[in-house]
């Protein structure tokens, strides 16, 4: 089972994918291709929120970039549903997750809450894998 630090380190290698466009909006270069290459969409989503949480400044807020910058959405969202997404608690978007707080009030605290939430999801998936006899 990976530690929090190992998950963050794994996500860090994808930080160069993300950049700020138009002053405040997050964009991602080559995200679809990286996913097609077999990258873990949850780790890519952690990288996204690590980037956002570290991109706040006194001058402005980094907007999340929406569906186009969310590897989990790219992989799981279709026909108005989040089929198989490990984050979609209600199976409809990211309701009841820290993302909704960020969406309503973009702030560093809310970005960090979403980052911590996603890391927790990754750790729970790892734990479930070990608990059912999988490898860590």
C-alpha positions in Angstrom: 0.0 0.0 0.0 1.4 3.4 -1.0 1.9 6.2 1.5 0.5 9.7 1.1 4.1 10.8 0.2 4.5 8.1 -2.5 1.1 9.0 -4.1 2.2 12.7 -4.2 5.6 11.8 -5.6 3.9 9.7 -8.3 1.6 12.6 -9.2 4.5 15.1 -9.3 5.8 13.6 -12.5 2.7 14.8 -14.3 2.8 18.4 -13.1 4.4 19.6 -16.4 1.1 18.6 -18.2 -0.8 21.5 -16.5 -0.4 25.2 -17.1 -2.4 28.5 -16.6 -4.1 29.8 -19.7 -5.8 33.3 -20.0 -4.4 34.4 -16.6 -6.5 32.2 -14.3 -7.8 29.1 -16.1 -6.1 25.7 -15.8 -5.3 23.9 -19.1 -3.6 20.5 -19.8 -1.3 19.7 -22.7 -1.5 16.1 -23.9 -3.7 14.7 -21.2 -5.8 12.5 -23.5 -2.6 11.0 -25.0 -1.1 10.3 -21.5 -4.3 8.5 -20.5 -4.3 6.5 -23.7 -0.7 5.5 -22.8 -2.0 3.8 -19.6 -1.5 6.5 -17.0 -3.7 6.2 -13.9 -6.4 8.8 -14.1 -6.7 9.2 -10.3 -2.9 10.0 -10.1 -3.3 12.5 -13.0 -6.2 14.1 -11.1 -4.1 14.3 -8.0 -1.4 16.0 -10.1 -4.0 18.5 -11.3 -5.1 19.5 -7.8 -1.5 19.6 -6.6 -0.8 22.1 -9.4 -4.0 24.1 -8.5 -3.2 24.1 -4.8 0.3 25.4 -5.5 -0.8 28.0 -8.1 -2.7 30.4 -6.0 -1.2 33.9 -5.6 -2.1 37.3 -4.3 -3.0 38.3 -7.8 -5.6 35.7 -8.6 -7.2 32.3 -8.4 -6.5 29.3 -10.6 -9.8 28.0 -12.0 -10.0 24.3 -12.3 -10.4 24.0 -16.1 -13.4 21.7 -15.8 -13.9 18.4 -17.7 -11.1 19.0 -20.1 -8.4 18.9 -17.4 -9.9 16.1 -15.3 -8.5 12.7 -16.2 -11.2 11.0 -14.2 -13.9 12.8 -16.1 -12.2 12.1 -19.4 -12.0 8.4 -18.5 -15.4 7.9 -16.9 -17.9 10.6 -17.8 -20.4 9.9 -20.6 -24.2 10.1 -21.2 -24.6 12.4 -18.2 -23.1 10.0 -15.7 -19.8 9.2 -14.0 -19.7 5.5 -14.8 -17.1 3.7 -12.6 -15.4 6.9 -11.3 -13.9 6.2 -7.9 -14.8 9.8 -6.8 -18.4 10.0 -8.0 -20.2 9.3 -4.7 -23.7 10.1 -6.1 -22.8 8.8 -9.6 -23.5 12.3 -10.8 -20.6 14.7 -11.2 -18.5 15.4 -8.0 -21.4 16.2 -5.8 -20.7 15.9 -2.0 -16.9 16.2 -2.5 -14.6 19.1 -1.7 -14.7 19.9 -5.5 -18.1 21.5 -5.0 -16.7 23.8 -2.3 -13.9 24.8 -4.7 -16.4 25.3 -7.6 -18.5 27.7 -5.5 -15.5 29.4 -3.7 -12.1 28.9 -5.4 -9.5 29.2 -2.7 -6.3 27.6 -1.7 -7.9 25.9 1.2 -10.7 24.4 -1.0 -8.1 23.3 -3.5 -6.1 21.6 -0.8 -9.2 19.9 0.6 -9.9 18.4 -2.9 -6.2 17.3 -3.2 -6.4 15.6 0.2 -9.7 14.0 -0.7 -8.3 12.5 -3.9 -5.2 11.2 -2.0 -7.6 9.6 0.5 -9.5 7.9 -2.4 -6.2 6.6 -3.8 -5.2 5.2 -0.3 -8.6 3.6 0.2 -8.4 1.9 -3.2 -4.9 0.6 -2.3 -6.3 -0.7 1.0 -9.2 -2.4 -0.7 -6.8 -4.0 -3.1 -4.7 -5.4 -0.2 -7.7 -6.4 1.8 -9.1 -8.6 -1.0 -5.8 -10.3 -1.5 -4.5 -8.1 -4.3 -1.0 -6.8 -4.5 0.1 -3.4 -3.1 
